[in-house]
């Protein structure tokens, strides 16, 4: 059954190299073949209209306010009469995001409205009446801990993983790793550890400087161009021999040339609860060394290809074992295809019982 679907976020500006932006655009792409999908950016900063392109990823840019109470958005939604509205707030499910979700319900009273909170936000019980009154029909979060928090607040929630583009993120073909290393100036004989994401102290990236000291190791960090970088952290990494990429690059090529991916983040606000980069690395056929962060262990069991660590010593032990041993076989990431994630989201939003009325 074809449905009219609005996917709404704010401050969506290309490139799509940050988790929440990537989730929003990818869900739109996945649903578009079977539904009438409109990705709407409520442009609070006035920048998106000048930067966003057209075509398959074209964004409907609407001028907006912090509250989403504005004539342009209401007119757009009233005219389209969507069946479903999926709100992916850039600050995740803050109190202000609940109020914006309430505005979306008012703009589209016949639609099922869902909100996706990708970064954990914790609210005190004193806010329960406000949150329950403003809440959308269903809230989607990527970990059981966050789901239990919603239940404790009396809110209707579902657990939902993030996804991965399996056409873009795939294992390299024969000889591709060596060719890409030559093109990007990376030693062919090095054991390359990769990290992709913000250059932020919250991500515990200092440990990568220590990894760079392992015999035969090289560490490459591809930073996000969507967020400010921490200059002191960048200098610390580069002085330790870490190669820091500070421009937008075809990141899938760096996964294919790497030997392992490292995700050392501890701070719960440092990243989406299921880091997209971990899924992208596995889809690219490389093993992952990761902290048991957020919802990772809810969806990805440990194995030869995914080794969790709680201390730096455990990380170093895993790294040495990877360098000395044969490359492990990496699991299929088909269950995390964006098509499946989008179908689950829409199915639960439209069909689940037990929602708020």
Secondary structure, DSSP 8 states (H G I E B T S, - for coil): ---EEEEEEES--S---SHHHHHHHHHHHHHHTTSEEEEEEEESSS-HHHH---STT--EEEE--TT---HHHHHHHHHH--SEEEE--TT-S-HHHHHHHHHHHHHTTTSEEEEEE-S-----GGGHHHHHHH--SEEEESSHHHHHHHHHTT--EEE----B-TTTS----TTHHHHHHHHHT--TTSEEEEEEE---GGG-THHHHHHTTSTTEEEEEEE-SSS---HHHHHHHHHTT-EEE-S---HHHHHHH-SEEEE----TTSS-SS-HHHHHHHHTT-EEEE---TTHHHH---SSSEEE-SSHHHHHHHHHHHHHS--------GGGBHHHHHHHHHHHHHH-SS---
